[in-house]
Amino acid sequence: MASKSSESAQTPEKPQNNVLVMGAGLVGLAIALRLALAGIVVHVVEKEERLGEEPRAVAYYASALIALKKMGVIPDMEKAGFVSEGFAGGCYAMGDVIARLPIPRDMKESNGVGGVLYLPQPELTKLLFEKATATGLVTVHFEETLTKLSKMLGYQEAAGYSPEKDTAGQRN
Ligand SMILES: Cc1cc2nc3c(=O)[nH]c(=O)nc-3n(C[C@H](O)[C@H](O)[C@H](O)COP(=O)(O)OP(=O)(O)OC[C@H]3O[C@@H](n4cnc5c(N)ncnc54)[C@H](O)[C@@H]3O)c2cc1C
């Protein structure tokens, strides 16, 4: 009986459609967008005051492109960036190409995507943010740090979104 009552305490009466995502980076926003496209309400908690602007990723390959295609963002990415069919590595001083790595844009072999799509990470982050929030189902809470999730949270709080805030303003 004890396990039944603790089970019912953790199980919402009806299935909840709210999801809490930690971090408004590429992955958090991509997940938020996918969930929103499935009709799910998402709250994203981001500890910084704005989206990340660090120049990290720039090139996206088949595995990422297949996931991004499911979110319908490839046409916008192509508009803002560009697609190539591989790499050429060379000697900068001599100007010689010393190696080539072809990554053909074989749409059949790679689920309708292919090649390498180039777009700076901050631009893709912004694009995903805009697409996600435009659904009306995604809210990004800036300057909030998720520090703890109670084991008994059981979604009753997620329904209204209440992660513990980092009141000390720590960045961790
Ligand atoms: C130099 C470099 C080059 C790269 N090049 C490529 C590339 O060409 N192609 C490619 O596909 N990938 C590349 N990557 C990898 C790519 O950058 C990462 O895979 C990607 O950033 C991961 O996204 P993420 O959302 O998981 O993490 P992040 O982008 O790091 O986002 C995490 C977010 O969570 C927030 N956060 C963290 N803790 C908390 C908390 N407790 N509460 C609230 N918010 C929190 C952070 O502030 C941040 O905004 C590169 C990485 C580096 C470092």
The ligand as a Tripos MOL2 file, in Angstrom:
@<TRIPOS>MOLECULE
LIG
   53    58     1     0     0
SMALL
NO_CHARGES

@<TRIPOS>ATOM
      1 C1         35.4200   24.6520  -30.3500 C.3       1 LIG1
      2 C2         34.1550   23.8520  -30.6030 C.ar      1 LIG1
      3 C3         33.7760   23.6120  -31.9070 C.ar      1 LIG1
      4 C4         32.6260   22.8410  -32.1750 C.ar      1 LIG1
      5 N1         32.2790   22.6220  -33.4810 N.ar      1 LIG1
      6 C5         31.1850   21.8930  -33.7600 C.ar      1 LIG1
      7 C6         30.7620   21.6920  -35.1090 C.ar      1 LIG1
      8 O1         31.3820   22.1860  -36.0520 O.2       1 LIG1
      9 N2         29.6460   20.9660  -35.3320 N.ar      1 LIG1
     10 C7         28.9070   20.4400  -34.3070 C.ar      1 LIG1
     11 O2         27.8850   19.7860  -34.5910 O.2       1 LIG1
     12 N3         29.2640   20.6320  -33.0170 N.ar      1 LIG1
     13 C8         30.3730   21.3340  -32.7160 C.ar      1 LIG1
     14 N4         30.7230   21.5520  -31.4120 N.ar      1 LIG1
     15 C9         29.8720   21.0030  -30.3650 C.3       1 LIG1
     16 C10        28.6690   21.9210  -30.0750 C.3       1 LIG1
     17 O3         29.1290   23.2370  -29.7850 O.3       1 LIG1
     18 C11        27.8970   21.3170  -28.8840 C.3       1 LIG1
     19 O4         27.5300   19.9930  -29.2380 O.3       1 LIG1
     20 C12        26.6620   22.1020  -28.5280 C.3       1 LIG1
     21 O5         26.9460   23.4060  -28.0840 O.3       1 LIG1
     22 C13        25.9440   21.3560  -27.3960 C.3       1 LIG1
     23 O6         24.7580   22.0560  -27.1250 O.3       1 LIG1
     24 P1         24.1230   22.0020  -25.6970 P.3       1 LIG1
     25 O7         22.8000   22.7160  -25.7830 O.co2     1 LIG1
     26 O8         24.1410   20.6210  -25.1630 O.co2     1 LIG1
     27 O9         25.1450   22.7910  -24.7370 O.3       1 LIG1
     28 P2         25.4580   24.3490  -24.6980 P.3       1 LIG1
     29 O10        25.4500   24.9390  -26.0710 O.co2     1 LIG1
     30 O11        26.7140   24.4600  -23.8950 O.co2     1 LIG1
     31 O12        24.2410   24.9570  -23.8880 O.3       1 LIG1
     32 C14        24.0170   24.6560  -22.5330 C.3       1 LIG1
     33 C15        23.1930   25.8040  -21.9450 C.3       1 LIG1
     34 O13        22.7620   25.4390  -20.6340 O.3       1 LIG1
     35 C16        22.9300   26.5360  -19.7510 C.3       1 LIG1
     36 N5         23.0480   25.9650  -18.4040 N.ar      1 LIG1
     37 C17        24.0580   25.1860  -17.9230 C.ar      1 LIG1
     38 N6         23.7890   24.8230  -16.6500 N.ar      1 LIG1
     39 C18        22.5910   25.3690  -16.3240 C.ar      1 LIG1
     40 C19        21.7740   25.3500  -15.1280 C.ar      1 LIG1
     41 N7         22.1460   24.6930  -14.0200 N.pl3     1 LIG1
     42 N8         20.5920   26.0170  -15.1430 N.ar      1 LIG1
     43 C20        20.2090   26.6960  -16.2470 C.ar      1 LIG1
     44 N9         20.9360   26.7540  -17.3960 N.ar      1 LIG1
     45 C21        22.1090   26.0960  -17.4340 C.ar      1 LIG1
     46 C22        24.1980   27.2270  -20.2820 C.3       1 LIG1
     47 O14        24.2580   28.5760  -19.8860 O.3       1 LIG1
     48 C23        24.0160   27.0810  -21.7950 C.3       1 LIG1
     49 O15        23.3010   28.1480  -22.3700 O.3       1 LIG1
     50 C24        31.8520   22.3200  -31.1070 C.ar      1 LIG1
     51 C25        32.2360   22.5880  -29.7840 C.ar      1 LIG1
     52 C26        33.3660   23.3470  -29.5300 C.ar      1 LIG1
     53 C27        33.7560   23.6350  -28.0880 C.3       1 LIG1
@<TRIPOS>BOND
     1     1     2 1
     2     2     3 ar
     3     2    52 ar
     4     3     4 ar
     5     4     5 ar
     6     4    50 ar
     7     5     6 ar
     8     6     7 ar
     9     6    13 1
    10     7     8 2
    11     7     9 ar
    12     9    10 ar
    13    10    11 2
    14    10    12 ar
    15    12    13 ar
    16    13    14 ar
    17    14    15 1
    18    14    50 ar
    19    15    16 1
    20    16    17 1
    21    16    18 1
    22    18    19 1
    23    18    20 1
    24    20    21 1
    25    20    22 1
    26    22    23 1
    27    23    24 1
    28    24    25 2
    29    24    26 1
    30    24    27 1
    31    27    28 1
    32    28    29 2
    33    28    30 1
    34    28    31 1
    35    31    32 1
    36    32    33 1
    37    33    34 1
    38    33    48 1
    39    34    35 1
    40    35    36 1
    41    35    46 1
    42    36    37 ar
    43    36    45 ar
    44    37    38 ar
    45    38    39 ar
    46    39    40 ar
    47    39    45 ar
    48    40    41 1
    49    40    42 ar
    50    42    43 ar
    51    43    44 ar
    52    44    45 ar
    53    46    47 1
    54    46    48 1
    55    48    49 1
    56    50    51 ar
    57    51    52 ar
    58    52    53 1
@<TRIPOS>SUBSTRUCTURE
     1 LIG1         1 GROUP 0 **** ****
